[in-house]
Amino acid sequence: NYIIFDLEATCWENRDQSPNEIIEIGAVKINAEGTTVDEFQAFVKPTVHPTLSDFCTRLTSITQQHVDQAPTFDQAIQLFKDWIGVDQLPYLLCSWGFYDRRQLREDSDRFGLDKKWINKHISVKHQHHKLAGTEQPMGMDEALKLEGFPLQGTHHRGIDDARNIARIFQQYFGQWQ
C-alpha cells in the first residue's frame, strides 16, 4: 500500500524557536493497482504549546476545539500505524517533500516512540518535477495546476492536501522510484 499523507502542525506568523507539533494527520491509502482504498484523518492535541495561534487557525482552519478534543500524538500515531498496518502489510509513506517525515520523527522523539517505521518514505514533490519535466520542485498547488487539477478542499488541511497529493501520485502511478 502507498500511504499518501500530509501533516499540519502548530505554527506562528513570526516564527521563533518554538518546536512545531503535529495537529492533524491526513492520509489516503492507495493499493498496488493504483486505486484509492481508504482514508485516515485525526486531529492531534499539542502538548508543548497547547494553544493554537490565531495565524495557525487562519492558515489551517483547524480550531482550538478540534485539538482540545483530540488524542495526544502518542495515541493518534498508534491509530495511524494501526490503520496503515505497519506490522502486517508492506507500505510506503509518500509525502509532498521531506518536512512531514521530519515532523513525524521529531514528535516521535518527544514522546520516546520508535521511528523505524517512518524510514519507508519517498518525497513525491522531489520526484514529481522530474516526471513532469520541470526544472525545479514546486509547491503542491503549482503541481496541481501543472497537471490540470483544481485544488479540492481546503489547502493546509491534512486530509484535503493528502487527497490532492494522491491525485498527482495516481497521475504517475507506476513511475515512482
N, C-alpha and C positions, 0 to 999 in steps of 0.2 A: 504494500500500500504506500502511496505517496501522500504525505501529510503536509498540505499547503497551509501554513499557519502565519498568523500575524498577531503581534502583541501591542498593546497600548500600555503606557507607563506614566507614572507621575511626571509632571513637567511644570516648568515655571517660565514666565516671559523673559525675565532677566536671570538666566541660569547662574546658580552659584555652584558650590561643590557638593550640594546635596545629592545623595545617590538616588537614581531612578528606581522605582519599584513597579513591577507589573500590576496593572489594574484590570486588564482584560486579556483573555486568551480566546482567539477565534481561529477555527480550523475547518478545512474541508478535506475529506478523505477520498482519494481517487484510486481506483483499483488498477490492476495490471493491464486492463483493457482500455484505460483512459476515461472511465466512467465515474462520475461523482456518485459515491455510495452513502455518504453520511456527513454530518456537520457537528461541530462541537463549539459551544460558547460558554464562557464562565467569566464573571467579574471576580476580582481578587481584592481583598481588603489589604491596603498598605499598612505596614506596622511602624516603619521609621518615621514617615510623615503621613499620619493617618488622615489629615485634612487636605483635600484636593485644592489646588489653586484655582482661582477664577479662570485664569488662562487655560489650564488643563481642561476644565469643564467646557469652555468655549471651543477649544480645539477638537476635543473628542466626543462631545455630547454626553459623556459619562458623568453622572451626578454623584454627589456625596451619598445620597440614599442608595444608589447602586452598590457602591463599595462598602458602605456600613453594614449592609445585609449579606455581604459575600463571605465566602470562606477565606482564610488566610492562604498564602502561597503554598505552604506545605500540603494543605488539604486540596486546594484547587489543582496543583500539579499532579497529585496522585490520581485525581479524577481524569485528568488529561492523559496520563500514561496508561490508565486502565482502558480508556476509550481507544487509544492508539493500538493497544495490545502489545506493548513493548516487550513483554516476556513470552508472547505466544506467536506473533506473526512478524515476518520481515517488513521493514518500513524504511522510509527515507523522509527525513524532515526537510521541507523546502520553504524558504522564506525570501522576501524581497530584500536582499542584502544580508550582511552578517550581524547587524545590530540585534536582531531577535535572538539569535543563538547566544550572543554575548550576554544579553539581559537574562536569558534563562540560566546561564552559568552563574552570573552574579547573584541572582535571587536564590539559587540552589546553595551557593556558598553561605549566604546569610543565614539559611536555615540548616546548614550542615547536611545537605542531601547529596546523594550520588549524582554525578554528572555524566557518567559514561554513555548513557542512552542518548545524550544530546549530540554526540560525535557523528552520528549518521545524518549528515546535513549537506545541502547544497544551497548556494545563493542563486535563485532564479534570475535576479537582477544582473549578476555578473556573467551569466551565460546568455541571457536574452539578447543583449545587444549584439553579440556575435551571430546568433541565429537570425536576427532581424537585419544584419548587415549594416549596423551603425557603428560609428567610431567609438563612442563612449557609453558607459552605463547611464541610464536615465531613471527618473522617478517613475513610480507605478502609474501615475496619472498620465505622464507623457507616453509611456509604453502602451497604455490602453488606447490613446489617440492614434498612435502609430499603427496599431493593429485594427483600428476601425471600430473599437468597442467603446460605448459610452460608459462612464463611471456609474456604477449601480450602487445604491445605498449611500451611506454617509462616509466620506473619506475620513480616516483616522478613527474609525471604529473597527476593532479587530475582526469581527465576523464579516463585515462588509468588505474590508480590504482583502481578507483571505478568499472570499468569493471572487473578487476581481482578479487577484493573482492566479487563482485556479483557472480562470478563463484564458489567461495568457499561457499558463502551463499546458493546458489542453490543446491550444493552438499549435504547439510544437511537440506534442506528445511523441515519445519515442526518440527524440533527438537530444535529450538532456544527458549530460555526462555525469 
